[in-house]
């Protein structure tokens, strides 16, 4: 698969995860909603990695979003870095039992709505990078 095909694969997969995130929020499945929010940002970052790495488009196998951004030398604001670091945690906290219970308590509707907005903000930022020449 060439880098553009891989980029498009990640974008399409991320868009599907975005819809799942919103569906889960409607069903008040807040922990899984934020888990899918992490996935969709991860996939967009991997799409951007594929875009800028024509000869080696496969991104590192990691769920750490700030790490991925740094591997691409992305210029992050302090806010973006903080958001990426927190959203990365949603992957672990939604999946593993020892984190999951505490995460479920944290994921009130208010908390989840705030983080959905943060995820949307990051999503738009990375999508803009993907359409730039």
Rosetta blueprint (number, residue, H / E / L):
1 X L
2 X L
3 X H
4 X H
5 X H
6 X H
7 X H
8 X H
9 X H
10 X H
11 X H
12 X H
13 X H
14 X H
15 X H
16 X H
17 X H
18 X H
19 X H
20 X H
21 X H
22 X H
23 X H
24 X H
25 X H
26 X H
27 X L
28 X L
29 X L
30 X H
31 X H
32 X H
33 X H
34 X H
35 X H
36 X H
37 X H
38 X H
39 X H
40 X H
41 X H
42 X H
43 X H
44 X H
45 X H
46 X H
47 X H
48 X H
49 X H
50 X H
51 X H
52 X H
53 X L
54 X L
55 X L
56 X L
57 X L
58 X L
59 X L
60 X L
61 X L
62 X L
63 X L
64 X L
65 X H
66 X H
67 X H
68 X H
69 X H
70 X H
71 X H
72 X L
73 X L
74 X L
75 X L
76 X L
77 X L
78 X H
79 X H
80 X H
81 X H
82 X H
83 X H
84 X H
85 X H
86 X H
87 X H
88 X H
89 X H
90 X H
91 X H
92 X H
93 X H
94 X H
95 X H
96 X L
97 X H
98 X H
99 X H
100 X H
101 X H
102 X H
103 X H
104 X H
105 X H
106 X H
107 X L
108 X L
109 X H
110 X H
111 X H
112 X H
113 X H
114 X H
115 X H
116 X H
117 X H
118 X H
119 X H
120 X H
121 X H
122 X H
123 X H
124 X H
125 X H
126 X H
127 X H
128 X H
129 X H
130 X H
131 X H
132 X L
133 X L
